[in-house]
Amino acid sequence: MTTIPIHSLRVPEVYEALETSANGLATAEAETRISLYGQNLLSKQKKTPLWERLLREFVRPPALVLLIVGLIALLQGDVVLTGIIWSIIVVNTALSFWREHRAEQAIEKLREILPSFAHVVRDGTESYISSSGIVPGDLLVLAEGDNIPADARVIEEYGLRTNNATLTGEALPARKMADPSHQTGISELDRPNLIFAGTSVASGTGRAVVTATGMSTQFGRIAHLTQSIAEEPTPFQKELNHLGKVTAWIALLIGAIVAAVGYFSLGFPIREVTLLALGIVVAVIPEGLMATFTLSLAVAVQRLAQRGVLAKKLSTMERLGLVSVICTDKSGTLTQNQMTVRDIWVARKRIKVTGVGYEPKGSFIPEPKGQSWEKDLLCLLEVAASCNNARVNAPSLEHPTWTSLGDQTEAALKVAAMKAGITEEALTRIIPRVHELPFDARRKRMTTIHRETNSEIAFVKGAPREVLQLCTKIFMNGESVPLTNALRAEILNVNDNYARGALRVLAFARRHLPPRAGAYSAENIEQDLTFMGLMAMMDPPRPQVEKAIRTCRQANIRIVMITGDYGLTAESLARRVGMLTTPNPTILTGAELDELSDVALQELLDKEVLFA
């Protein structure tokens, strides 16, 4: 197989590099490869045998001393004292063992995310096989809602977007394409033609050739990290262990002195002197200290559970008191993970949109009815709802609230249109879609073509600057007028103001098409556009976040945001929730982080920094 990165190859070269074809692997070849690469499973962490874990508890110095003391008491014929001493050891060991038994099993949680079956092409025929049987070179068939069973290179797509939240934490689906990717300075996770195990298809369809399976996938690397991290004793546990060793020796020394003085100086009988020394040893050794400590942590865990906080390890409770830095994602952690249109710019007017989430309840401020720009707003919302692949679902028995399927940004646009009474059913009946030019990273826009009564019309949405440069007119007060340089500057200024307010901005345009000659293409369609307006969306912060950050500051805990979102948007949200105190924080991207030395990174970490 070639050593050239798979993301930089053309589709025929991908087939050649992975020794496969458009008909997929032959069944015999797949069986050969599974013996070579192994099953597509995350390997299980080797667990310490039960007997070894029990033995470890009994050979700690305090427990070992008490075992010997109990044995001596038994030899002296004092069965009651022996039972008391050994019961102390048994109770303490049982508590410690119970604590370890409930330790976090992170690898098992990762395993549950992987799908059970995969849709593949083998011997030229589509079929469903167990995901554990996937091998490099298999041809995956992808559809909306599918979980992706292995890392793969996209070789065919139709509006394909994947949800990479399990790997990157990014809430917005990533657009995928089949073209080679030659961009430098980005990681594999950012490559537009690579998909990864453990993620899912948010929208669209496609096909991809498997490049890695099992522990060789990006997901497998994360699993390996969870397995390879050895749990270190906490500082308090180290102090307790040290205290146990010291007191064990002190107890033995005191016991020996008492036995020697009682027998040689005071003339006590050997049995009485022995029992007296053993009692002193048992009294001095703090064998119950660890049990008491464990019980106190268990009570704390129960109290947190009542507040909705789950701690899988008791030692986590102690470590909470040592926390000085908290690293947090943005989407879905600091925010509600629900995009909502908050502001619209149309016909040189700014319009506020009320409402939260996907429920189509809300209003436009000022009220559009009777305004000169009412038609402009409705036409803009028509473009936003039509150039759109998301679906908004009403409440049901399974989902008691409004939900969305597909890209969250597109769902937010569709909800905004629904607030104005524009429904998907009506648009499909009046202006049915006949073609789509999917969004791609090069054009930074998406276009759909719709059929009117005797003609066709194109609706375009995308990044404001990229859409604006294709426009020659602007729709204002119900008619198209020339787009002057002054209006262009005003639109760009509005876009920048929205971005500084932590809003995600999209521009919209349309074009009445002439009679078609030949195939639809971006070059033929996306020109001489009429600018319709801007729509600004926000994933609102969770209401409790600001208070939580204030509490952390009072405890001298630093909060650091690590997100896959745009840096300016991340900075604005961080400032809104009170995470930033300086006017000019450092915004560091993943590519920039890879190029930093450890010394340079440490210098940056001494300042306020956002990883975006």
N, C-alpha and C positions, 0 to 999 in steps of 0.2 A: 504494500500500500504506500501511497505517496506521503512525503513528509511536509508537503505544502499545506498550510492551514485550510481546513475543509470549507471555511466560510468564504475564502477567496476564489474558490473554483466555480466554473460554470456547471450547469446541471449535467451535461454529458460527462464532464470530468468528475463530478461527484459519483456518478454510477461507476465509472472506471476505478476511482480511488478506493471505493468500498466494495468493489468486485460484485456488483449487483446490476439490476436492470429495471426498466419500467414494469416488468412483469413480476418483480419481487424475486425472492430467493426460491430455489427449488427446496422441497421438503427435506431431501437427503442432505443438501448443503447446510440447511438450518440446523439439522441434528449434529452435523460435524462441528459447526461453529459453537453450539451450546456446550459441547464437550471441551472446546478450546477456551471459550470466554466464561463459561459457567452460567448459572441461571441468573435472571434479572431480578435479584433479591438483595436487600440490604443485609449484610452479614450480622449475625447476632454477637453481642459482646460476651466474651467468656466470663462466666460468673464464678465467683469463689465458691468452692464446695461448702455445703452446709456444715460438715464436721470441722472444716478449717476455720470457719467463722466462729463456731462455738468454742473451739480450742483457743482461739485468739483472745476470747473474753476471759478464759480461765487462767491464762498465763500472765496476765497483767500483775505487776508486783503486789498491790494490795490483796488481790484475789488469791495469788499464789501463797502469800504469807498466811492468810486465813485458812486456806486448805491445809497447810501444814499444821497450823495451830489446832484445827479441828481434828486432824489425825492424831496429834499428841493427846488431846482430850479424850479421844476414843480409846487410845491405848491405856489411859489412866482409868478407864471404866466409866467416865462421865458422858453417858449417851445424850442426856438432855442438852448439856453445853455444846456437844458436837453438833446436834441437830440445829441449835440456834445459830451457831457460826456458819454452818454450811447453807442454811436457809437464807441467810443474808447474801451469800454469794449467788445462790440460785435466783433470788428475786432481782438482784442487780443485773445479773447476766441476761435474764429474760427481758428486762426493760431495754438494755442496750441492743439485744438482738432484734427486738420488735422495732426499735428505731431504725436499724439498718434495713430491715425487711420492707419498710415503707418508703425507702429511698426512691428517688425519681428514676423512672425507666424511660428516658428521653428517646432512645432508639426505637422502642416499641411504638411510641407516638408517631415518629416519622414513618414507620412502616405502614401505619394505618392509612396514610394519605395516598399511597400508591394504589392505582386501580387494579381490579382483579382480572379484567379482560382487556384485550387490545384488538383493534380493527386493523388487519394487515392484508397485504396482497402477497400470496405465495403461489407459485406455479401458475401465475396469471389470473388467479381467482381470489376474490375478496372473501375473507372469513374472519371469525372471531376466535382468538386463541388466548390461553392464559398469559397474563403479562409476564409471568416468570419465564416463559419460553421465548421471549423476544431476544434477538441477537443482533450485533452490528451488521448492517446491510439489509435488514428487514425494511419493507416499505409500509409505513403507517398511513392509514386513511383517517383524516381528521375532520370532525364535524363539531358544530356548536354544542358546548356542554361536555365534550369529552375530556377526561383526564389523560394527560400525556404520560406514557409508561417509561420513556427512556429519553436521553438526549438525542436530538436528531437535527438534520439539515433540511430545511424546507426546499422542495424542488417544484412545488406547484401550489398556488394559493388563489383564493377568490375572497378578498376582503377579510383575510385571516388576522385575528387578534387573539393574543393569549394573556391570561391573567397570571402574572409572575409574582403575586403577593407573597407566596410561600418562600420565595428565594430572595426577593429584593424589598418586600414590604410596600411596593408601589401599588396604589389602588387602581390607577388607570391602566386599562389593557394596552399592551404593546402591539403595534402594527408589525406584521411579519411579511416578508417578501422572499421571492425565489432568486433574485439577482445576487451576483457575487458582492461581497462586502470588503472593500479595500481601505476603509477609513482607519487611520492610525490613532492611537491614544485612547482607545475604548476597550473595555473588558469583554470577555465572551458573553456575559449576561446582557450586554447592550447591543450585541450583533443582531441586526434585523432579520437575518436568515437562519438563526439558530433557535430551537425550542428545547425545553428542558423537562426532565422527569419531575413529577410532583406538581407541575403547573397544569393549567387547564385552558381549553379553547373558549374564549369569551364570545366570539362571533366569527362568522365566515366558515369556509371549508378549505381543505388543502391536502397535500400529501408531503411526506418527509421521509428521508432515509435515516435510519438509526445509526448513530455514530458511537455511542457509549451506553453501557448497561450496568446495572447493579452498583457496586461501590465505585465504579469509574465515572459515574455521572456527577454532575454538580451537587445533586441531592445526596449522593453517596459520600461525597467529600464532607458535607456537613455532618452526616451520620458518623463518619470516621472521627471527626473532631469531638463529637459528644462521647465517643467510646474512649478516646485516647487521653482525655483529661482526667487525671487522677485526683480524687478528692483529698485535699490537704486538711489536716486537723485545724480547727479554728484556734486563734490565740488563747481563748479561754480554756479550750480543751487541752491545749499544750500545757497551760499552767496547772490544770487539774492533774494531768498525768505526772508532771514534775512534783507537784505536792504529794501525790500518792506514793511516788518512789521515796521521797525524803521522809515522809511520816512512817512508811513501812520500816525503813532502817532505824529511825528513832524509836519506834515501838519495840523492835527487836532488841535494841540496845537497853532500853529501860527495863524490858522484861528480863533480860539477862542479868542486869544489875540487881533487880529485886530478888531474883532466884538465888543469886550468889550470896547476897547479904542475908536473906532469910535462912538459907541452909547452913552457911558456914559461921555467921556471926550470931544469929539468933537461935539456931538449932531447930528450926521448924522441920516437921516431917517432909520427906521428898514429895509426897503426893500433894500436900497442902501448898507447898512452895510452888510446885508446877502449875496448879490451878490458879493460884494468885497471879503468877507471871502471865499466864495465858489470858486471864481477865483483863489485865492491864494492856496487853498487846491488842486485844479486840477493841478495848475502849479507845485507844489512841488512834488506830487506823480509821480514816474517814471513808470506809467502804460505802456508806450510804450517800456520800456527797454526790457522786455521779448519778445515782438514782433520783435524788432530789432535784438535781439540775435537769435531768431528762423530763421529769414530771412537770416542772415549771415551764419548760419549753412547750410541752404538749398542751398545757392549759392555754398558753399564748396562741398556739396554732388554732385551737378551737375558737378562741375569741375572734381571731382574724377571719375564720371561716364564716362566722355569723355576720361579718361585714362584707362577705363576698370575695374575700382574698384567700386563695388556696396556696398553702405552702406544702410542697411534697417532701421536704426534708426538715427535720427539727433543727438541724444546724443552721438552716436559713434564718431562723429567728435571731440567733446570736449575730449572724453576719449583717443583719439589717442595721444593727447598732454601729457597725463599722463603715457603712456606706458613705462615701464622700462625693461620688459622681454617679449620675444616672444617665445612660444613653437611651434615647427614645426615638422611635419612628414618628413620622408625621401623620400620614394617611391612615385613618382608622384607629390610631392611638391617641393623638392629640385632637384629631378631628372626628366627625361623626361618620366619615366614609360615605357621605351622600352629597353629590354635587347638586347645587341649586343655583338657578339663574337669579342674580341679585340686581343687575343693572343692565339697561339697554340704551344704546346711543343710536338714534334714528332721526333723519332730517334735522340734524344739528340740535337735537333735544335729548336730554338725559332723563330716562324714565326708570323709576324704582319698581322692583317687582317684589311683592311680599309672598310669604309662605315658605315652608321648610320641608325638605324631603321630597318624596315622589307623589305625594297626594296632590292632585291638581286643584288645590284650593289656594286662592290668593288674588291679589288685585294689582293693577298698574297705577302708579302715582306719578304725575297727575292722571286723572281719569281720561282715557283716550276718546271717549264718545263725544262727537261734535267738534273735535279738534281738527285743525288743518292737516295734521300728520297722522290721523287715525288710519287712513288707507296705507300709509307708509309702514306703520307698525304691523298691520295685518299681513302685508306682503312679505315683510321680513320674517315674521313667525311662520308663514307658509313655506318659505325657503328652508328655515331651520328644521321644520317638522318633516319636510319631504326629503331633503338631503340627509338621511338619517336611517340607521339600521337597528336602532334599539327598540325595545318593546316595553311598555309600561303596563303592569298587570294590576287589576283591581283586587281588593281583599277577597280572600277565599277561606275555606275551612282550614286548609294547610297553612296559609299565610294570612294572618288577620290584618295585616297592614299593606299599604301599597308597596309594590316591589318593582324592580326593573330587571330586564334581561339584555345583556350586551354592554356596550360602552356606557359608563356612567355619565360622561359628558353629553353624549347624544341623548341619553334618557332625560337629563336635565333640560335640554332644548325642547324635547317633545312635551315635557310637563309644562313648560312656559307657554307653548302653543295651546295646550289644552286649557290653560287658565283663561285664554281668550276665546275659547269655544271652538278651536280648530282641532278636529279629530282625524285620526289616521284613516278611518273608514271613508270619510268624506273626501279626503285628498286622493285616496286610491281610486275612488269612483270618478272624480272630476279630472284629475291629471295623473293617470297611471304611469308608473315608472317603466321605461323601456330599456334603459341601459345604465351602467354605473362605471365610473372611472375611480377605482378605489384610492384611498389616501396612500401616499408613500412619502418616505422621509425626504426624497429629493424635491418633489413638488410642494410638499407641506400643505396639501389641500385635497379635497374630495369633491367629485362632481357627479351628479345624477341627471339623466335626461328623461324628460316626461313628455307625454303626448297631450297636446291640447286639441281643440276641435279640428283645426285644419293645419296645424303646425306643431313644432316641438320647441320646448324651452329647457334650458340648462340651469340648474341650481348649483352654486359653488359655495363651499365653506372651507375655511382653513386659517392658517396663521395670518394675522392682519397685514403685515408688510408684504407677504407673498401674494395675497389676494389683491391688495390695493394696487400693486404695480401692473396688474392686468386690466384695471378698470379705466375706462375713458369717460364714463358718465356716472352720475349719482342720482338716486331716486329721492326726490323731495316734493312734498305737497302734491302727490299724485302724478308726477310727471318726471321724466328723465331730463336732466340738465347737465351741461359740461362739467367735468370734474377739474376744477382749477387747482393750481399749486397751493393756493391759500387753504382750500378745503382739504387737500392731502395732508398738509402740515397740521391742520386742526385734528384730523382723524388720528394721526400718529401720536399727537400730544395726549389725546383722550386715552389711547391704548396704553401709553406709558403710565398715566395716572392710575388706570385700572390695575396694571401690573404691580405698582407700588402699594396698592391696597390689598395685596394677596389674592387677586382675582385672576382667574384663567380666562383669557379673551379669545374669541373667535370672530372672524369677519365673514360676511355673507354677500354674495353677488348673484346676478342672474343674467341670462342672455337669451333673447328670442332667436332661435336658430334659423338660418336659411335652409332651403330644401337640401337634403343630404345627398352627397355624392361620395360613395366609398365608406370605409369603416369609421366608427367613432374613434377619435384620438384626442389626447390632451392638447396637442398643438392646434388642432382644428377647432376644438370646442372652447378652450379656455383662453379667449381673446376678446377684446372689445366688450368687456363686461360692464354691467351697471352695478355700482356699489349700492348695497341695500342698508348696511348698518353693522353695528358691533353688539355682541352679547357677552356679558361678563358673568362668570360663574364662580362660586366659592363652595369649598367643602368646609362647612362651619366648624369651629372648635367645639369640643364637648364642653358643656356648661360648667363642669366641675374642674376643668384643667387649670384655669387661672388660680383658683384657690389652692389647688394641690401644689402648684409651682411656688406660691407665696409660702406655703408651709415648708417646702423643701429649703427655700432660702433662709427661713428662720432657723432651720436645723443645720445651716452651713453646708447644704448639699447642692452641688453644681449640676445643672441640667444641660445635656448636649444633644442636639438634634442630628440624626443620621437619616437622610431621606433620599429617595430617587427623584424627587420633584425638582422643578426649576429653582435655581438659587434665590432669585429675587422674591419669588412667591414664598419660599421657605423662610426667608428673612422677615418678610412682612408678617407672616403668621406667628413666628417666634416673638416678634416685638408686640404683637397684639395680645398674646397670652402672658406677657411679662417675663419671657425667658431671657431677653437681651437687656443690657443696661448701657452698653456703649453705642455711640452713633454709627460706627463703622466696623462691624464684625468681619472676621475673615470667613469667606465662603470657599470651601475646598471641595473640588470634584474628585471622583474616584481616580481618574487618570492623573490628576495632579498629585494625589496621595501616593500613587505607585512610584512617582519620580522623586519623592522626598526621602532624604536620609533620616535615620532615627533621631539624630541631633536636631535637624531642622523641624521635624515633626514635634519633638518635645518643646521646642521654642514656641511653636504655634499653639500647642495645647495650653500654654500658660496664659493665652489670651482667649477672648470669646470667639469661638469658631463654630461654623455650621458645616456639616458634611452633606453636600447636595449633588 
